[in-house]
Structure formats: structure tokens, C-alpha cells
Amino acid sequence: MARFSNGPDHVRRRALAVDLLAPLDADSLRRNAFERTRRIVAELDVVDVMAVVARPVPVGVLAEALGLPDVSADVAGVAAAYHPHVSPGAAEEAALTRLVAVCGGPTELAAARIGLLVQACDATAGLIGNGLRASLTGKPAEQPVLATRRRVGGEDVTVSLAGTPFGAGPRACPGSRPALALAAGVLEALRGFRLTEGEPAWVSSPNLRMPAVLRVTRG
């Protein structure tokens, strides 16, 4: 993946991801995220936004835009285990194997597709969860991704993202535009909902600040 590469490898692999994102239309992403969210919540009295919307909807919409089937379940598994400091288990390895096959085999282009989907999973879910909580409570929106990790000289290095939600410089997130569009579509579809409980439980992670569970119902 580009983010765990350096030098010419990073430049080449990042360019693949940028090229995949370039044709995507933000309005279409927002509209499709809105419609998919509305279908999901239509028959539910209480919705755990983080479980049934915040992760599967952005990943599903992005996968469709990239010409792939809905692989949101496998992406969620891989997203929890793809950092170099995490040791994936058998389930995550199996999910990755399926994603590689769906994305065209073990090539850098397939890795770029998987990287976009995986990086869209928790980060976009955090935008949605934190944005919804802020709009329903009046509290400031939390930054979802607090830090990231890079591999330098065979060692993991933690990089703070405080004050720069999408990073900066040559390693800035190339997916900020589609991420914001996807989050906007989901949040628009959840207008008129209210929280069913007080302060949510937060994800236990040094890198992420986002609700683990966020239950809402129609106001």
C-alpha cells in the first residue's frame, strides 16, 4: 500500500489511488450514500448508526463507484487489522484473500483499490459518527483520526494528525473529497433522528476518536 511505502514506491502507488479517485463524482457519491442510508433505516425503530450505516454505507457506495461488488463486510475486517503494528488473524487473512481476488489479483492496482476501501472504512465512519453526535448534542465535533503510522527503515513510527484531519503535504489523504461527500449523504439521510441515550461509548484505540455505538431513533 502507498501509505506504508517510501520513495519511488510511494509515489507510484499513491498515483494509482489518485487515478482511481479522479473520475468519481462527489454529487453522485453523496446521493447514493443518502439513498442507501434511507433504505437501511426505513424499517428500523432504533438504529445503531456505527454498526449498520457509518461503515457499510460509505464502503458499499465507494466500492460500487470503483466497479466492485459490495465488499463492506470484508473491508471492515481488514480495516481493523491492516496497520503494521497489528497481527491479523485467520478471519482477517481470509477477508483480505477475498478482496484481492475481487479487486483483480495480487497487483499494485488491486492493492490501491483495497487501500482506498480500507482507509474509507473507519475514517469515514468517524466523520459520520462524530458529525451526527455534534449535530444532535450541540457539542464540538471530534477529530476522528488522531494519528497514523508509517513504516520507516523497518520500524513503525506514529505521526500525529492533530489539527489536520486529512493530513498534509505529499502524504495528505487523497480521498478527502469523496469522504466528505459520502459523510454528507449519510448525515442528510439521518436528519430528524435523535439520540436514544446520553454520552456514547468511544472506540478503544489510540488512533481513533469516534463512537463505538451511536443509537438513534426518529424524533
C-alpha positions as CSV (number, residue, x, y, z in Angstrom):
1,M,0.0,0.0,0.0
2,A,1.1,3.5,-0.7
3,R,0.8,4.8,2.9
4,F,3.3,2.1,4.1
5,S,5.7,2.8,1.3
6,N,8.5,5.3,0.8
7,G,10.4,6.9,-2.1
8,P,9.5,5.9,-5.7
9,D,7.3,3.1,-4.4
10,H,5.1,5.6,-2.5
11,V,4.9,8.0,-5.5
12,R,3.9,5.2,-7.9
13,R,1.4,3.5,-5.6
14,R,-0.2,6.8,-4.5
15,A,-0.6,7.8,-8.2
16,L,-2.7,4.6,-8.7
17,A,-5.0,5.6,-5.9
18,V,-5.3,9.2,-7.1
19,D,-6.2,8.0,-10.6
20,L,-8.9,5.7,-9.3
21,L,-10.5,8.5,-7.4
22,A,-10.2,11.2,-10.1
23,P,-13.3,10.1,-12.1
24,L,-15.6,9.9,-9.1
25,D,-18.4,12.4,-8.9
26,A,-18.9,13.9,-5.4
27,D,-22.6,14.6,-6.1
28,S,-23.3,11.0,-7.1
29,L,-21.4,9.7,-4.1
30,R,-23.5,11.9,-1.8
31,R,-26.7,11.0,-3.5
32,N,-26.0,7.2,-3.4
33,A,-25.0,7.4,0.3
34,F,-28.2,9.2,1.1
35,E,-30.4,6.7,-0.8
36,R,-28.6,3.7,0.7
37,T,-28.9,5.0,4.2
38,R,-32.6,5.8,3.8
39,R,-33.2,2.2,2.6
40,I,-31.4,0.8,5.6
41,V,-33.1,2.8,8.3
42,A,-36.6,2.7,6.7
43,E,-37.8,-0.3,8.7
44,L,-35.8,0.2,11.9
45,D,-37.2,1.9,15.0
46,V,-33.7,2.2,16.6
47,V,-30.6,2.4,14.6
48,D,-27.0,1.8,15.7
49,V,-25.5,4.2,13.2
50,M,-22.0,2.9,13.7
51,A,-22.9,-0.7,13.1
52,V,-25.4,-0.6,10.2
53,V,-24.7,2.7,8.4
54,A,-21.4,4.5,9.2
55,R,-19.1,1.8,7.9
56,P,-21.1,-0.3,5.4
57,V,-22.7,2.6,3.5
58,P,-19.6,4.6,2.6
59,V,-17.6,1.4,1.7
60,G,-20.5,0.0,-0.3
61,V,-21.0,3.2,-2.3
62,L,-17.3,3.6,-2.9
63,A,-16.9,0.0,-4.0
64,E,-19.8,0.4,-6.5
65,A,-18.2,3.6,-7.8
66,L,-15.0,1.7,-8.4
67,G,-16.8,-1.0,-10.3
68,L,-16.7,-3.6,-7.5
69,P,-19.4,-5.5,-5.6
70,D,-20.4,-4.6,-2.1
71,V,-17.4,-5.9,-0.1
72,S,-18.1,-3.8,3.0
73,A,-18.1,-6.8,5.4
74,D,-14.6,-8.0,4.3
75,V,-13.3,-4.4,4.2
76,A,-14.4,-3.9,7.8
77,G,-12.5,-6.9,8.9
78,V,-9.3,-5.9,7.1
79,A,-9.6,-2.3,8.3
80,A,-9.3,-3.4,11.9
81,A,-6.1,-5.3,11.2
82,Y,-4.2,-3.6,8.4
83,H,-1.8,-1.4,10.3
84,P,1.7,-2.8,10.5
85,H,1.6,-2.9,14.4
86,V,-1.4,-5.3,14.3
87,S,-1.2,-9.0,13.7
88,P,-4.2,-10.2,11.7
89,G,-5.9,-13.4,12.5
90,A,-7.2,-16.1,10.2
91,A,-10.5,-14.3,9.6
92,E,-8.8,-11.1,8.5
93,E,-6.4,-13.0,6.3
94,A,-9.3,-14.8,4.6
95,A,-11.1,-11.5,4.1
96,L,-8.0,-10.0,2.5
97,T,-7.7,-13.0,0.2
98,R,-11.3,-12.5,-1.0
99,L,-10.7,-8.8,-1.5
100,V,-7.5,-9.4,-3.6
101,A,-9.5,-11.8,-5.8
102,V,-12.4,-9.4,-6.3
103,C,-10.0,-6.5,-7.0
104,G,-8.2,-8.3,-9.8
105,G,-5.5,-10.4,-8.2
106,P,-2.2,-9.7,-6.4
107,T,-1.2,-6.5,-8.2
108,E,-0.4,-2.9,-7.1
109,L,-3.6,-1.8,-8.7
110,A,-5.6,-4.3,-6.6
111,A,-3.7,-3.0,-3.5
112,A,-4.7,0.5,-4.4
113,R,-8.4,-0.4,-4.7
114,I,-8.2,-2.3,-1.4
115,G,-6.3,0.6,0.3
116,L,-9.0,3.1,-0.7
117,L,-11.8,1.0,0.6
118,V,-10.0,0.1,3.9
119,Q,-8.9,3.7,4.5
120,A,-12.5,4.8,3.8
121,C,-13.9,2.5,6.4
122,D,-13.1,3.7,9.9
123,A,-12.1,7.2,8.9
124,T,-15.4,8.0,7.1
125,A,-17.3,6.2,9.9
126,G,-15.7,8.6,12.3
127,L,-16.7,11.6,10.3
128,I,-20.3,10.4,10.3
129,G,-20.4,9.3,14.0
130,N,-18.7,12.4,15.3
131,G,-20.7,14.7,12.9
132,L,-24.0,13.2,13.9
133,R,-23.2,13.4,17.6
134,A,-22.2,17.0,17.3
135,S,-25.3,18.0,15.4
136,L,-27.6,16.2,17.9
137,T,-25.9,17.4,21.1
138,G,-24.5,20.8,20.1
139,K,-21.1,19.7,21.2
140,P,-18.0,20.3,19.0
141,A,-17.2,17.6,16.5
142,E,-14.3,15.4,17.5
143,Q,-11.5,14.7,15.0
144,P,-11.9,11.1,14.1
145,V,-8.3,10.1,13.2
146,L,-5.9,11.4,15.8
147,A,-2.7,9.7,14.5
148,T,-1.5,7.4,11.8
149,R,1.5,5.0,11.5
150,R,4.2,4.9,8.9
151,R,6.9,2.3,8.4
152,V,10.4,3.8,8.2
153,G,13.5,1.8,8.0
154,G,11.6,-1.3,9.0
155,E,10.2,0.3,12.2
156,D,6.7,1.7,12.9
157,V,6.5,5.5,13.5
158,T,3.4,7.2,15.0
159,V,2.5,10.5,13.2
160,S,0.1,12.9,15.0
161,L,-2.7,14.3,12.8
162,A,-3.9,16.8,15.4
163,G,-5.4,19.8,13.6
164,T,-5.1,18.2,10.2
165,P,-7.9,15.7,9.8
166,F,-6.8,14.7,6.3
167,G,-3.1,15.1,6.8
168,A,-0.9,17.5,4.8
169,G,1.9,17.6,2.2
170,P,2.7,14.7,-0.2
171,R,1.0,12.2,2.1
172,A,-2.2,14.1,2.6
173,C,-5.3,11.8,2.2
174,P,-6.2,11.7,-1.5
175,G,-9.8,10.8,-0.6
176,S,-10.9,13.8,1.3
177,R,-13.4,15.0,-1.3
178,P,-15.2,11.6,-1.7
179,A,-15.1,11.0,2.1
180,L,-16.8,14.3,2.8
181,A,-19.4,13.7,0.1
182,L,-20.2,10.2,1.5
183,A,-20.5,11.5,5.0
184,A,-22.7,14.4,3.9
185,G,-25.1,12.0,2.2
186,V,-25.4,9.8,5.2
187,L,-25.9,12.7,7.6
188,E,-28.6,14.2,5.3
189,A,-30.5,10.9,5.4
190,L,-30.4,10.9,9.2
191,R,-32.0,14.3,9.6
192,G,-34.9,14.2,12.0
193,F,-33.4,11.4,14.1
194,R,-32.4,11.9,17.8
195,L,-30.1,10.1,20.2
196,T,-31.7,7.4,22.4
197,E,-29.1,7.7,25.1
198,G,-26.5,10.1,26.6
199,E,-22.8,10.1,26.0
200,P,-21.8,7.2,23.7
201,A,-19.1,4.7,24.4
202,W,-16.0,5.5,22.4
203,V,-13.8,3.2,20.3
204,S,-10.9,1.9,22.3
205,S,-8.0,3.0,20.0
206,P,-5.0,5.3,20.4
207,N,-5.5,6.4,16.7
208,L,-9.3,6.9,16.6
209,R,-11.8,9.1,18.4
210,M,-15.3,8.0,17.4
211,P,-18.3,6.4,19.0
212,A,-18.3,2.6,19.3
213,V,-22.1,2.7,19.4
214,L,-24.4,5.5,18.5
215,R,-28.1,4.7,18.7
216,V,-30.7,7.0,17.2
217,T,-34.4,6.9,16.6
218,R,-36.8,9.2,14.7
219,G,-37.6,12.4,16.5
